[in-house]
């Protein structure tokens, strides 16, 4: 597994492959932060600014698309990809 970075820059769109990617492994912390923010009811614009490093005031479409795709990928990674769960969990 590739070592995750603490605060990496993100692509405009998260991966959509049916398997885990090196990008997923590098962005584990990003995915956790997105899931925590959603669980706490944080405004997506603030999350885009802080976690994804995209200013939603200057680039609203890009920020929203990046937020939505990365949040969806974070959910997939935890539910299907098994990246954030132990390898033996079902």
N, C-alpha and C positions, 0 to 999 in steps of 0.2 A: 504494500500500500504506500502511495505517495504521502509524504508528510504534509498534513494540512497547514495552511498559512493562517495566521491570526486575523488579518484584515486585508485580504487580497482584493484587487480590482476584479470586476466581473465583466463577462461578455454581455452584449446587448440582449442575448437570448441564451437561456440555460440549455444544456444538452437535452435531447429528447429520445436518446437511444434506449433500447429495452434492456441494456446491461449497464453496469456502473462504468464510469469513465475516469480517466486521470483527472479531468476537470472536477468531477464529483468529489474525488478523494481530496483534492486541493482546497475545495470549498466547503468542507464539513462544518467549519465554524460559521461560515456565512449562512448555511442552511439552518443550523441551530439557532442563530440569532433571528432569522426570519420567522421560524416557528415560535420562538419565545415571544417575539413582538406581536405576532398574530394572536397568540393566546392571551396576551395582555391587552388586546384591543387597540394597539398603537395605530396611528394614522399612517397609511401606506406612503404618503409623501415624506413623512419624517424618516421612515424606515429606508426609503429609497435614497434619501440624502445621506443618512448616517451609515447604513450597512452596505449599500450598493455604490455609494460615491457618485450618484447621479442627481443633479439638481432638478427637481420636478417643476420649478418655476421657469427655468430656461429651456428644459427639454421634457415637457409633460408626456408626450407620447412615448418617447424612449424610456423614461423613468417608469411609467405605468407598465409597459410591455416587459421590461426587465424584472420589475417587481413580481408581476404575475407569473412569468415563466420560471423564475427562480423559486418562488413559493411553491408552485406546482411540483417542481423537481425535488424540492426539500421534502414534500409530502411523499412523493414516489420513493425517494431514497429510504425514508424511514419505514414505509409500508411494504414496498415491494423489493427495493434494492438491497435491503438488509445491511446497509453501510453503517448505520448508527446503532444496530442491535448486534448482539453476540452472534457469531457464526453458527452456533448451535441452536439459536432460537427459531421458533416456527411461526 
